[in-house]
Amino acid sequence: MREAPRTEVDRLLMRLADGDRGAFTPFFDRVWPAVRAYCARVLQDEADADDAAQEALSKVLTRSHQYDTDRPAMPWHASPAIGAR
């Protein structure tokens, strides 16, 4: 059974998992700074960090149907960026 969303990011990712592509822009706006900052710390290059963060969030969009809505969004949406290292 689905838990109630814990955060706004959880709610937006749950909408994405349900096929609501309109949730991507607000989701992107909320998570971009953290994902971008993580990529910049790992890659130590601003252009590479932009590319990696963009790729990570693109993967979130294309794989949103795989999101387990019973789990918090933060580890799940950040996992593609971890592959940037």
C-alpha positions in Angstrom: 0.0 0.0 0.0 1.2 3.5 -0.9 2.3 5.7 1.9 1.4 9.4 1.8 4.3 11.4 0.2 6.8 12.6 2.8 8.1 15.7 1.0 7.2 17.8 -2.0 9.9 16.0 -4.0 8.3 12.6 -3.0 4.9 13.9 -4.2 6.3 15.1 -7.5 8.2 11.9 -8.1 5.1 9.9 -7.3 3.2 11.9 -9.9 6.0 11.2 -12.4 5.8 7.5 -11.6 2.0 7.7 -12.3 2.8 9.1 -15.7 2.2 12.8 -15.0 4.9 14.4 -17.2 3.7 17.8 -16.0 5.3 17.1 -12.7 8.8 17.0 -14.2 9.5 20.8 -14.4 8.6 21.5 -10.7 10.5 18.3 -9.8 13.5 19.5 -11.8 13.4 22.9 -10.2 13.4 21.5 -6.7 16.2 18.9 -7.2 18.5 20.5 -9.7 20.6 22.5 -7.2 21.4 19.5 -5.1 22.1 17.1 -8.0 24.2 19.7 -9.7 26.2 20.5 -6.6 26.8 16.8 -6.0 28.1 16.4 -9.6 30.3 19.4 -9.3 31.9 18.1 -6.0 32.5 14.7 -7.6 33.7 15.8 -11.0 35.5 19.0 -10.1 34.6 20.5 -13.5 31.6 22.8 -14.0 30.8 21.8 -17.6 31.0 18.1 -16.8 28.9 18.7 -13.7 26.1 20.3 -15.8 26.2 17.4 -18.3 26.1 14.8 -15.6 23.3 16.4 -13.6 21.3 16.9 -16.8 21.8 13.2 -17.7 20.9 12.1 -14.2 17.6 13.9 -14.2 16.8 12.8 -17.7 17.2 9.2 -16.5 14.8 10.0 -13.6 12.2 11.1 -16.2 12.6 8.0 -18.4 12.8 5.6 -15.4 10.2 7.2 -13.2 7.9 4.2 -13.7 10.4 2.2 -11.7 10.3 4.4 -8.6 9.1 2.5 -5.6 6.5 5.0 -4.2 6.8 3.4 -0.7 10.4 4.7 -0.4 11.8 8.2 -0.1 12.6 10.0 -3.3 15.9 11.5 -2.4 18.1 8.4 -2.6 16.3 7.2 -5.8 16.5 10.4 -7.8 20.1 11.0 -6.8 21.3 7.5 -7.8 21.9 8.3 -11.5 24.2 11.2 -10.4 26.2 8.8 -8.3 27.1 7.0 -11.6 28.7 10.3 -12.8 31.8 9.6 -10.7 
